[in-house]
Amino acid sequence: MTFVTRFAPSPTGPLHLGHAYSAMLAHDMARAESGDFLLRIEDIDKSRARTHWENQIYDDLRWLGVTWDGPVIRQSENTAAYSHALDVLWNKGLLYQCDCKRRDILDAAQAPQEGGAPTHGPDGLIYPGTCRHTHPRIGPRPETVALRLDLSAAIAQIETPLTYSETGKNEGQIQVTNPMQTIGDIVLARRDMGTSYHLSVVVDDAAQGVTHIIRGADLAEATGIHVILQHLLDLPTPIYHHHRLIRDEAGNRLAKRDDARAISKYKAEGATPNDIRRLVGLPPAP
């Protein structure tokens, strides 16, 4: 089996040291296995995606010595595949329309009958199920609305164990446990996008034949969601590697708002690609 991994940034801001580490680590691992390293642009959020940030991604990666195999895939050009996946889930009776706003979810989660403090999952507050039985689930799938996964019904349809393989610090076989308490009914289609991060990433990884997903530890919580969707859509489950995060002096993980650590600024100030590798704790390029 050929080792295939990918780097999948969103063109919503500059790449920083954390992105550089993730891209170079994945690139190093793929090349060490004589495998393929793919580049995917996750631009489904058209309200924030910008062409100049996408072009900057290409420039920064080339300067870092990161090369990719095959054409660049852009999510905005793959909406038909996401629509098909939603139709599959809808026809299985696993999606429902949700009209709630964030304030509605917070108020419902804090209601006295819920008991205790609101719980959080990979997508923030775990949805209390307000709309679960409000709208019919018959007929064609409604479009331009938010659709949530009925997680309880989904789990009832999965007959095989919810597990995945992890390499690195937490190496071994990982079981997805207590998804109702830790994940809840997540959004799989947003009104303004027609899809969601969780759905699109699962569909794209399968379509591109990705065998190893190398990404930050901040996304480890989301893996349970992705494994569930892989089972429901009859897609393979890759091997996961969740790497450490690059943090600032205060211990906070870097975000795109941290322009001072943008790769382009290091380059403009005379840094070399090996300087960046040293800063993030990677050995010099051969």
C-alpha positions in Angstrom: 0.0 0.0 0.0 1.4 3.4 -1.0 1.7 5.9 1.8 -0.5 8.9 0.9 -0.9 11.9 3.0 -2.0 15.5 2.5 -1.8 19.1 3.8 -5.1 20.9 3.6 -4.9 24.6 4.6 -7.8 27.1 4.3 -6.9 30.3 2.3 -8.2 32.6 5.0 -5.0 34.1 6.3 -1.2 33.6 6.2 0.5 30.3 7.0 2.3 30.5 10.3 4.9 28.3 12.1 2.3 25.8 13.1 1.2 25.3 9.5 4.9 25.0 8.5 5.5 22.3 11.0 2.4 20.3 10.0 3.2 20.6 6.3 6.9 19.8 6.6 6.3 16.9 9.0 3.7 15.3 6.7 6.0 16.0 3.7 9.0 14.4 5.5 6.9 11.3 6.5 5.6 10.8 2.9 9.0 11.1 1.3 10.6 8.8 3.9 8.1 6.1 2.8 8.5 6.9 -0.9 4.8 7.9 -0.8 2.7 10.7 -2.1 2.1 14.1 -0.5 -1.0 15.9 -1.7 -2.1 19.5 -1.4 -5.8 20.4 -0.9 -7.2 23.9 -0.5 -10.1 23.9 1.9 -12.0 26.9 0.6 -15.7 26.0 1.2 -16.1 29.1 3.4 -16.4 31.5 0.6 -17.1 34.4 2.9 -13.5 34.2 4.2 -11.5 32.4 1.5 -9.3 34.8 -0.6 -7.3 34.2 -3.8 -4.3 36.1 -2.6 -4.1 33.9 0.5 -4.3 30.8 -1.7 -1.4 32.1 -3.8 0.6 32.9 -0.7 0.1 29.2 0.4 1.8 28.0 -2.8 4.6 30.5 -2.5 5.3 29.7 1.2 5.3 25.9 0.7 7.6 26.1 -2.3 10.0 28.3 -0.3 9.9 25.8 2.6 10.9 23.0 0.1 7.5 21.3 0.3 6.5 19.8 -3.0 3.2 18.1 -3.8 2.2 15.3 -6.1 -0.5 15.6 -8.7 -2.8 18.6 -9.1 -4.0 20.8 -6.2 -7.6 19.9 -5.2 -9.9 22.8 -4.3 -13.0 22.0 -2.2 -15.1 24.7 -3.9 -14.8 22.6 -7.1 -16.1 19.4 -5.4 -19.5 20.4 -4.1 -21.3 17.7 -6.1 -19.5 15.0 -4.1 -20.6 16.6 -0.8 -24.1 16.8 -2.0 -24.1 13.1 -2.9 -22.9 12.2 0.5 -25.6 14.3 2.2 -28.2 12.5 0.0 -26.9 9.1 1.1 -27.3 10.1 4.8 -30.6 11.8 4.2 -32.0 8.7 2.5 -30.9 6.6 5.5 -33.0 8.9 7.7 -29.9 10.2 9.5 -30.2 13.9 8.9 -32.6 16.5 10.2 -33.1 20.2 9.5 -32.1 22.6 12.3 -33.3 26.2 12.6 -31.4 27.0 15.9 -29.1 29.9 16.2 -26.1 29.9 18.6 -28.0 31.8 21.2 -30.9 29.2 21.0 -28.4 26.4 21.6 -26.8 28.1 24.5 -30.1 28.9 26.1 -31.4 25.3 25.7 -28.1 23.8 27.0 -28.3 26.0 30.1 -32.0 25.2 30.8 -32.6 23.9 34.3 -33.9 20.6 33.1 -30.7 19.9 31.4 -28.8 19.8 34.7 -25.2 20.9 35.2 -23.0 23.0 33.1 -23.2 22.8 29.2 -20.8 20.3 27.8 -18.5 21.0 24.9 -17.4 18.8 22.0 -15.3 19.2 18.8 -17.8 21.8 17.5 -18.4 23.7 20.7 -21.5 23.3 22.7 -23.0 19.8 22.3 -26.4 20.3 20.7 -29.3 19.5 23.0 -31.5 18.1 20.2 -34.0 20.9 20.0 -34.9 20.3 16.3 -34.5 16.6 16.3 -38.2 15.9 15.9 -39.4 19.2 14.5 -39.1 18.7 10.8 -40.1 15.7 8.6 -37.4 13.6 7.1 -39.3 12.5 4.1 -39.1 13.6 0.5 -36.0 15.2 -1.2 -33.3 16.5 1.0 -33.9 20.2 1.8 -31.2 22.5 0.5 -29.9 25.9 1.7 -30.7 24.8 5.3 -28.6 23.6 8.2 -28.7 19.8 8.5 -27.6 17.8 11.6 -26.6 14.2 12.0 -29.0 12.2 14.2 -26.1 10.6 16.0 -28.2 8.1 18.1 -29.8 6.8 14.9 -26.5 6.8 13.1 -24.8 4.7 15.8 -27.7 2.2 15.8 -26.9 1.6 12.1 -23.2 0.9 12.6 -22.5 -2.8 13.2 -18.7 -2.8 13.4 -16.5 -1.4 16.2 -15.8 2.4 16.0 -12.0 2.2 16.2 -9.1 3.7 14.3 -5.3 3.3 14.3 -3.1 6.1 15.7 0.7 6.5 15.3 3.0 8.7 17.3 2.6 9.7 20.9 -0.7 7.8 21.3 0.2 4.9 19.1 -2.3 2.0 19.1 -5.9 1.1 18.3 -8.2 3.9 19.6 -11.9 3.3 20.4 -14.5 6.0 19.9 -16.3 6.1 23.2 -19.4 7.8 24.5 -20.1 9.8 21.2 -23.5 11.0 22.4 -21.8 12.6 25.4 -18.7 13.8 23.6 -19.9 14.7 20.1 -23.7 15.1 19.8 -25.7 15.9 16.7 -23.1 17.8 14.7 -23.9 20.0 11.7 -23.1 18.4 8.4 -24.5 21.0 6.0 -24.5 24.7 6.7 -27.0 27.2 5.2 -24.3 29.3 3.5 -21.9 26.5 2.4 -24.0 23.4 1.6 -21.6 21.2 3.5 -19.3 21.3 6.6 -15.7 20.8 7.4 -16.4 17.3 8.9 -18.3 16.0 5.9 -16.1 17.5 3.2 -12.8 16.3 4.8 -14.1 12.8 5.0 -15.3 12.7 1.4 -12.1 14.3 0.1 -9.7 12.1 2.0 -11.4 9.0 0.6 -11.6 10.4 -2.9 -7.9 11.2 -2.9 -6.9 7.8 -1.5 -5.3 9.3 1.7 -3.9 6.5 3.8 -2.4 8.6 6.6 -3.8 11.8 8.1 -1.1 13.9 9.7 -2.6 16.9 11.6 -2.4 18.8 14.9 -3.5 17.5 18.2 -6.2 20.1 18.3 -8.1 18.1 15.7 -7.8 14.8 17.6 -11.3 15.3 19.2 -12.8 15.5 15.7 -11.5 12.1 14.7 -14.4 10.3 16.3 -16.8 12.3 14.1 -14.8 11.3 11.0 -14.7 7.7 11.9 -18.5 7.6 12.3 -19.0 9.3 8.9 -16.6 6.9 7.3 -18.7 3.9 8.5 -22.0 5.5 7.5 -20.7 6.4 4.0 -18.8 3.0 3.6 -15.4 4.8 3.2 -12.1 3.5 4.4 -10.6 4.8 7.7 -7.1 6.1 7.3 -4.3 5.9 10.0 -4.1 9.0 12.1 -1.1 10.9 13.4 -1.9 13.9 15.7 1.3 15.9 16.2 2.2 18.4 18.9 1.2 22.0 18.5 3.5 24.9 18.0 2.9 27.4 20.7 3.9 31.0 21.5 5.8 32.2 24.5 2.7 32.2 26.7 1.9 28.6 25.7 -1.0 29.4 23.4 -1.3 27.6 20.1 -0.7 29.8 17.1 -3.6 31.0 15.0 -3.8 32.9 11.7 -4.2 36.1 13.7 -0.6 35.7 14.7 0.7 37.5 11.7 4.1 38.2 13.4 4.8 34.5 12.9 3.7 34.4 9.3 6.1 32.4 7.1 6.3 35.2 4.6 7.6 37.6 7.3 10.4 35.2 8.3 11.3 34.9 4.7 11.3 38.7 4.2 13.5 39.1 7.3 16.2 36.8 5.7 15.4 33.5 7.4 16.1 30.2 5.5 13.9 27.2 5.3 16.3 25.4 7.6 15.9 28.2 10.1 12.1 27.5 10.1 12.8 23.8 10.6 15.0 24.5 13.5 12.3 26.9 15.1 9.7 24.1 15.0 12.0 21.3 16.1 12.6 19.5 12.8 16.0 18.3 11.5 17.5 20.2 8.6 16.4 19.2 5.2 18.7 16.6 3.5 
